[in-house]
Amino acid sequence: MSQALWAFLVGNFFIGCGVMVVSGGLNDLLHDLNIAIAQGGHLIAVAAVMMGVGAPALASLVSRLDRRQLLGGALLWYAAGHALSALTSDYAALLPVRALTVLGAAVFTPQAAATVGYISQPAQRGKNITFIFMGWSIASVVGMPLAAWVSERLGWRVAMGMVAVGSFIAAVWLLRVLPSGIRTPALPWRAWKRVLKSPLMMAVVLVTACQSAGQYTVLAYAAPYFKNGYGATPEQTSLMFAWFGALALTGNLLLNRYIDRIGAARAVTMSLALMLVSMLAWPLALTLPLLAAVIFPWAISGFATNSGQQARLGALSPRLAPALMALNTSGIYLGHAVGATGGGWVLAHGSYPQLTQLGMVWMVAALGLSAWAMHKLKPRDAKRRGLTRTVVPRSKP
């Protein structure tokens, strides 16, 4: 079990590196392909839409497949797509290849979380899910800064090639350690109806979508923001990404340690509040060092929010976990698409500092939804644990 968890974590690491490689290498990609920043945003948004739509759509199609074959195959697809992306000659060729490549991510991340939730003991479920999701946080520490530096110094194609090699290695490892014969329960249409008709479950999924949109309104354009807004060198840009990622990893480690004690819903709501604090304080970031200080609350809570949401949904209904995880992944990536598109519109009509203003709108919506869902869940949890009781008046003698 422990080896499989590590293999899932490494798989998520390279999935995260691949998703973030365009954002990290956006400066060189814009220059090499001679495209406008809005077109770079479209490259991010189209991939995000494909992942967002693909996660729930593919969840039903692959529900009966052996998890070893499915998850190993998803990583191999991802590796092949990034290798082909590195060989494309222009933007017109890269766009469809990128769109098809990320279907591997649409399958791997939610199905890995659902698989781990299915094979884990109830007491370890939340901890194990957040553990494998730390691969994304580590990708933000190592992958995104490395992609930014490699792209600036060696070219974005080399960064794509590195993701391809890493994904292939992760696939081989997973195929070696994950046993055959693991199949999560099939997802009949009535299961999807149950999820889609549940205001509580859909509210939690919308929390993911809104906070993802809020984050990616800014993060999608972080590399050019650092360069054009603060005059950052390639090394300084990489250091900023590394700082953000190191804090994100720290936040995820803290969440993994304390989530079962404080509860996933409360942890998510606190994380959203911290991200909002950073965005409110953004006008104080007049220099790059001040910006590093301002983003501290955001960075330490940003990826922890996604991990907490995975655990939160897994606890809501373990039997519906494949559908919930697929929709949650859809929320993440559709949020990326909405954020990147909205951020591109802001830059076309305004300036970089205005990105955080739009991000705040999404973050306030996410915080409100999370607080509402947490409030609605308390009576249900109390009833489930036998903490609510009906007081029957004594009859008079």
Secondary structure as the mmCIF struct_conf table of DSSP 4:
data_model
#
loop_
_struct_conf.conf_type_id
_struct_conf.id
_struct_conf.beg_label_comp_id
_struct_conf.beg_label_asym_id
_struct_conf.beg_label_seq_id
_struct_conf.end_label_comp_id
_struct_conf.end_label_asym_id
_struct_conf.end_label_seq_id
HELX_RH_AL_P HELX_RH_AL_P1 SER A 2 GLY A 24
TURN_TY1_P TURN_TY1_P1 GLY A 25 GLY A 25
HELX_RH_AL_P HELX_RH_AL_P2 LEU A 26 LEU A 33
TURN_TY1_P TURN_TY1_P2 ASN A 34 ASN A 34
HELX_RH_AL_P HELX_RH_AL_P3 ILE A 37 LEU A 61
TURN_TY1_P TURN_TY1_P3 VAL A 62 ARG A 64
BEND BEND1 LEU A 65 LEU A 65
HELX_RH_AL_P HELX_RH_AL_P4 ARG A 67 LEU A 87
BEND BEND2 ASP A 90 ASP A 90
HELX_RH_AL_P HELX_RH_AL_P5 TYR A 91 THR A 101
TURN_TY1_P TURN_TY1_P4 VAL A 102 VAL A 102
HELX_RH_AL_P HELX_RH_AL_P6 LEU A 103 ILE A 119
BEND BEND3 SER A 120 SER A 120
HELX_RH_AL_P HELX_RH_AL_P7 PRO A 122 ILE A 138
HELX_RH_PI_P HELX_RH_PI_P1 ALA A 139 GLY A 143
HELX_RH_AL_P HELX_RH_AL_P8 MET A 144 ARG A 153
TURN_TY1_P TURN_TY1_P5 LEU A 154 LEU A 154
HELX_RH_AL_P HELX_RH_AL_P9 TRP A 156 VAL A 177
BEND BEND4 LEU A 178 LEU A 178
HELX_LH_PP_P HELX_LH_PP_P1 PRO A 179 PRO A 179
TURN_TY1_P TURN_TY1_P6 SER A 180 GLY A 181
HELX_LH_PP_P HELX_LH_PP_P2 THR A 184 ALA A 186
HELX_RH_AL_P HELX_RH_AL_P10 TRP A 189 LEU A 196
TURN_TY1_P TURN_TY1_P7 LYS A 197 LYS A 197
HELX_RH_AL_P HELX_RH_AL_P11 PRO A 199 LEU A 219
TURN_TY1_P TURN_TY1_P8 ALA A 220 TYR A 221
HELX_RH_AL_P HELX_RH_AL_P12 ALA A 222 PRO A 224
HELX_RH_PI_P HELX_RH_PI_P2 TYR A 225 GLY A 229
HELX_RH_AL_P HELX_RH_AL_P13 TYR A 230 TYR A 230
HELX_RH_AL_P HELX_RH_AL_P14 PRO A 234 ILE A 262
HELX_RH_AL_P HELX_RH_AL_P15 ALA A 264 LEU A 280
TURN_TY1_P TURN_TY1_P9 ALA A 281 ALA A 281
HELX_RH_3T_P HELX_RH_3T_P1 TRP A 282 LEU A 284
BEND BEND5 THR A 287 THR A 287
HELX_RH_AL_P HELX_RH_AL_P16 LEU A 288 VAL A 294
TURN_TY1_P TURN_TY1_P10 ILE A 295 ILE A 295
HELX_RH_AL_P HELX_RH_AL_P17 PHE A 296 LEU A 316
HELX_RH_3T_P HELX_RH_3T_P2 PRO A 318 LEU A 320
HELX_RH_AL_P HELX_RH_AL_P18 ALA A 321 HIS A 349
BEND BEND6 GLY A 350 GLY A 350
TURN_TY1_P TURN_TY1_P11 TYR A 352 PRO A 353
HELX_RH_AL_P HELX_RH_AL_P19 GLN A 354 ARG A 384
TURN_TY1_P TURN_TY1_P12 ARG A 385 GLY A 386
HELX_LH_PP_P HELX_LH_PP_P3 THR A 390 LYS A 396
#
